[in-house]
Amino acid sequence: MSQKPTQASVTALIAREDYHRWPGTDMISCALILKSGHVVTGESCPIDPAEFDELRGKAEARRHAIDEIWPLAVSEYRTVLMDLSRGA
């Protein structure tokens, strides 16, 4: 990634996503497997179990996992900038 990270470029790093609802709970985990092989995770769990919605839970868990990709993308971008400033 040689350009400044965007929502589109961050989500383009995702190769696969897997979800798991923990037995006996309303907690959903999302694992995003990046094209590099790195895995980031996110979780969701409603405050009120009566409001559990699996699709909404998956979307929230995915959003939390994507939040974990941003620091990786920004670090890579800053490394590129540093290399360019040094003439590498």
N, C-alpha and C positions, 0 to 999 in steps of 0.2 A: 504494500500500500504506500504509494509515493505521494498521494494527494491527502489533503486534510480530511480526516474521518467525517463521514456523514452517516445519517441513519441508514441510507441505502448501502453504503460501502461496508458498514458494520454488519448488517444482516446478510450481505453477500458472502461473508466469511463462514456462514453456517452451512455445513454439509448435511447434517441430519439432526433431528430432534426426537427425543423419547420422553414419555410421561409415565409417571407411576403414582397411583393413589394408594397411600399407605393403609393396609387392612385395619379396619376398626376405627378409622379416623376420617376426617374431612380434609386432610393435608394432601396436596398434590405437589410432586416434584417434577421439574423439567430439567433434562440434561440436553444441552446443546453441544453437539460434537462439531468442532470447527474443521475446516479443510486441512488445517495443520495437524489435526489429531488431538489438539487440546480440548478439554471438556470443561464447560462452565455450567453451573447449576443455579436454579432459582426455585423458590417454594411459595406456596400460597395456602392459606387456611382461613376460612371465614371466622369472624368474631362470634357470630351466632350460627350454630350448626343448622338451624332451621332455614337459613338463607343459603345453604350450600347449592352451588350450581357448577357442575363439572366443567362446562365449556368456559365459563367465566374464570374458574380456578386455573384451568390450563393457560388461558390468556395472561392472567396475572403472573403465574409462575414463569411463563416464557418471557414476559417483560422484565421480571427480576433477573432472569438469566442473561438477557441481552445487556442489562445494566453492568454485568460483570465483564462483558466483552470490551466495553468502552475504554477502560484503563489500558488494556492490551493494545488496542488500536492506536490510542494516543501515544503510548510509549514507543511503538514502532514508528509512528510519524515523527516524533521528536528525534529518534535515532537517525532517521533519514535526513532531517534538517541539520542535525549536528554534523553528520558526515559531509553534507553538501557545503556547510560553512567552512569545513576543514579542507575542502578540495578533494575529498575521497571519491 
